[in-house]
């Protein structure tokens, strides 16, 4: 999932995506995102290898009250001021 890590890190929370990558491989685990957007991007929802785990992470974050945006491998979330759209 490293190729899409930037999309996830831009949001508020990284928790629950540890079902995709082993956090023990990191020297320090930081669960907070950069907060560049108040939306947690949930990538790869259509991906055969990563889709189920990413959807599970998104469901857990949504249940915790986070705004989420699911995107496929061919989509991106475009944020321009107050405008947000999937392209």
N, C-alpha and C positions, 0 to 999 in steps of 0.2 A: 504494500500500500504506500510505499515511500513516494511514489510519483504523485500522489494526491494529498500528501501530508500538508502542503501549503494551504489547500482549501480548508482543511479541518482546523489547522492551527490559527487561521484568520479569525475564527469564531471565538466563542466564550469558553468552551469546555472540550477537553480531550478525553475525558473519562468515558469508559465503555468501548472505545476503539481499541483498547488493549486486547480485545478478542482477535485482533488482526496481527498485532505485533507484540512481542514479548517485552514488557517494560523492564524486566530484570536485566536486559541487555544494555540498558542505559545506566550511566553513573548516577544520575539523579532523575527522578520522575517528577514532572511538573504537569499537573492536570488542568491548569488554567490555560486557555488560549490567549492570543494576543488582543482580542476584543476589538479588532478592526471592524467587525460587524456584530450585531446582536443575534445573528442567525448562525446556527451550527450547520455547516454544509455536510451532508451525508452522501459521499460519492459512491460510485460503483454499484448502484442498486440493481443494475441489470447484469452484472458481471457474474459469470459462472463460478469463479473462484472466491470472490470477495463479497458478492451481493448479499447473501444471507447474514453474514456477520455485520456488515455495515447497516443493513436494515434493522437488525437487532439492536445495535448501538443507538441508532436514530430513535427507535421506539422507546428505549430506556430514557434517553435524554428528553424526549417529548413528555414522557410520563413525569419527569422531574420538573417540568415547566419551561424547558428551553424551547425557543422557536427553532425549527429545523427546516431544511430544504433538501429534499432528496434529488439527486441528479444521476443520470446514467453516465456511461463512459464517453458518450458523444456530446454531453451537455456541459454548460458552465453557468454559474450564477453571476450575472452582470449587475453591479451596484453602481448607480450614478446619482449621487445626491439621495433624494428620497425614492427614486425609482429603483425597483428591484425586479429583474426578470430572468428567466431561464432562457438561454440561447443555445 
